[in-house]
Amino acid sequence: MAQQFVKAQIKGDKVVVFLKPSCPYCVMAQDVFSKYQFKPGHLECINISGRSDMDSLQDYFLETTGARSVPRVFIGEKCVGGGSDVQELDKSGKLKGMLESIGALQ
């Protein structure tokens, strides 16, 4: 079930952030993405807090991305990591290119 949900959400040319609002690394990732002008529907933040399948989702993240923690950030169908990873990609200039390559920016 968790696998189907995640795959359905990350399908296509968008950025998906699975997060918990109280997590400082989740806030960090959202802050980085707030600097960019996304086309409508190309940035989706999914709060997994309080979901009945939250543990299953995090177990699936561990299995597929190597980390159970949030945020789990997907650009297209590729996981690029968490908050610190997104921040580093932004600082290095690579994030903008990744976002442009999937056509997510205005």
C-alpha positions in Angstrom: 0.0 0.0 0.0 2.8 2.5 1.0 4.7 1.6 -2.2 1.7 2.2 -4.4 1.0 5.6 -2.7 4.6 6.8 -3.0 4.9 5.7 -6.7 1.6 7.4 -7.6 2.7 10.6 -5.9 6.1 10.8 -7.5 4.9 9.9 -11.0 5.6 12.6 -13.6 7.7 15.7 -13.8 7.3 17.3 -10.4 9.0 17.7 -7.1 7.5 15.8 -4.2 8.5 16.4 -0.6 7.3 13.9 2.0 7.5 15.7 5.3 6.4 16.3 8.9 5.7 20.0 9.6 7.5 19.9 13.0 10.8 18.6 11.5 13.5 21.3 11.1 15.0 19.5 8.1 11.6 19.5 6.4 11.3 23.2 7.0 14.8 23.6 5.6 13.8 21.8 2.3 10.6 23.9 2.0 12.7 27.1 2.5 15.0 26.1 -0.3 12.2 25.4 -2.7 10.4 28.6 -1.7 13.1 30.5 -3.6 12.0 29.0 -6.9 9.1 29.9 -9.1 7.4 26.5 -9.8 4.8 26.0 -12.5 1.4 25.2 -11.0 1.3 21.6 -9.8 5.0 21.0 -10.0 5.8 21.2 -6.3 3.9 19.0 -3.9 4.5 18.7 -0.1 2.8 15.7 1.5 2.5 15.8 5.3 2.8 12.2 6.5 2.3 13.1 10.2 -0.7 11.3 11.7 -1.4 9.1 8.7 -2.3 5.6 9.5 0.3 4.3 7.1 3.1 6.7 8.3 5.3 3.9 9.6 4.8 1.9 6.4 5.7 4.9 4.3 8.9 5.5 6.3 9.8 1.8 6.1 9.4 2.0 2.3 11.6 5.1 2.2 14.3 3.1 4.1 14.0 0.2 1.7 14.1 2.4 -1.5 16.2 5.4 -0.5 18.4 4.2 2.3 16.9 6.5 4.9 13.7 6.3 6.9 13.8 10.0 8.0 11.9 12.8 6.5 12.0 14.8 4.4 12.3 12.5 1.5 12.6 14.7 -1.6 11.9 13.4 -5.1 12.7 15.3 -8.2 10.8 13.4 -10.9 11.0 9.8 -9.7 14.5 10.1 -8.3 15.1 10.6 -4.6 17.7 13.3 -4.0 17.7 12.9 -0.2 16.6 15.1 2.6 16.8 18.7 3.8 20.6 19.0 4.0 20.9 17.3 0.6 18.5 19.8 -1.0 20.3 22.7 0.6 23.7 21.5 -0.7 22.3 21.0 -4.2 21.0 24.5 -4.1 24.3 26.0 -2.9 26.2 24.1 -5.6 23.8 25.4 -8.3 22.8 21.9 -9.3 19.3 22.1 -8.0 18.1 24.7 -10.5 19.4 22.6 -13.3 17.6 19.5 -12.0 14.3 21.5 -11.7 14.7 22.9 -15.2 15.5 19.4 -16.6 12.0 18.2 -15.6 10.3 21.4 -16.7 9.1 22.3 -13.2 10.1 26.0 -13.2 8.3 29.0 -14.8 
